[in-house]
Amino acid sequence: MSCDVSALTRPGLGAVDAVARLALVARRHGVRLRLTGAGPALRALLGLVGLVELLGEPEEREPPGGVQEGVESDDLPV
């Protein structure tokens, strides 16, 4: 299920709370919530509270799905 949040031009903690509750209700019903149209301010707030996965984008520290890092034959095991 997707939710357009482009109207949230100046989001605050109330908006983050509402989004978190909506995501929780969706998860309880077995549906994945995805936000569309999120502006930079909302993206930053969701990142601070750990809800960046609702944007449907991979986190910076994780490679996108289906992408594998190459391994060179002279690489030492870690």
Phi and psi in degrees as a GROMACS rama.xvg file:
@    title "Ramachandran Plot"
@    xaxis  label "Phi"
@    yaxis  label "Psi"
@TYPE xy
-115.496  152.786  SER-2
-133.324  122.146  CYS-3
-81.3043  119.311  ASP-4
-114.432  21.2784  VAL-5
-65.5341  -20.7222  SER-6
-75.0973  -12.9205  ALA-7
-82.5517  82.096  LEU-8
-81.6415  -27.6367  THR-9
-131.723  69.6535  ARG-10
-69.7668  149.425  PRO-11
-129.656  -165.023  GLY-12
-66.7952  -27.6093  LEU-13
-63.0193  -40.684  GLY-14
-66.9969  -40.97  ALA-15
-63.7766  -41.1041  VAL-16
-61.4712  -44.8864  ASP-17
-63.4705  -42.4751  ALA-18
-64.3419  -42.8487  VAL-19
-63.1002  -41.6841  ALA-20
-66.2533  -40.6863  ARG-21
-62.41  -42.493  LEU-22
-63.1848  -38.8549  ALA-23
-65.5098  -43.9371  LEU-24
-63.7142  -42.4551  VAL-25
-61.3632  -44.4598  ALA-26
-62.3239  -39.4098  ARG-27
-63.327  -27.7406  ARG-28
-95.1424  7.99901  HIS-29
77.3737  23.2924  GLY-30
-116.026  142.329  VAL-31
-95.6655  127.248  ARG-32
-89.9381  135.114  LEU-33
-131.733  128.21  ARG-34
-90.7847  139.092  LEU-35
-123.891  152.104  THR-36
74.5417  19.9193  GLY-37
-72.0699  130.042  ALA-38
-81.7579  175.273  GLY-39
-60.0282  -36.9052  PRO-40
-66.0701  -44.6836  ALA-41
-67.9354  -38.9638  LEU-42
-58.9576  -42.5805  ARG-43
-64.892  -44.2897  ALA-44
-63.8028  -43.3514  LEU-45
-64.3261  -34.1838  LEU-46
-66.2791  -38.3694  GLY-47
-66.7178  -34.7951  LEU-48
-97.7993  3.85469  VAL-49
81.6871  24.8129  GLY-50
-111.539  21.6674  LEU-51
-62.3456  -22.9107  VAL-52
-64.5613  -18.7316  GLU-53
-69.7833  -17.1138  LEU-54
-79.4817  -8.93299  LEU-55
74.7502  15.6437  GLY-56
-113.771  145.681  GLU-57
-67.5557  147.187  PRO-58
-67.5002  157.511  GLU-59
-60.0381  -34.0842  GLU-60
-82.8924  -5.97765  ARG-61
-112.24  136.283  GLU-62
-70.6273  152.395  PRO-63
-59.5185  152.924  PRO-64
-57.2475  139.428  GLY-65
84.88  -3.75925  GLY-66
-100.827  127.154  VAL-67
-115.69  140.064  GLN-68
-74.8141  143.51  GLU-69
-78.0889  148.726  GLY-70
-119.296  125.597  VAL-71
-85.053  150.301  GLU-72
-67.3536  -23.2057  SER-73
-95.2585  5.68896  ASP-74
-69.9338  134.185  ASP-75
-82.9617  143.63  LEU-76
-66.7615  147.063  PRO-77
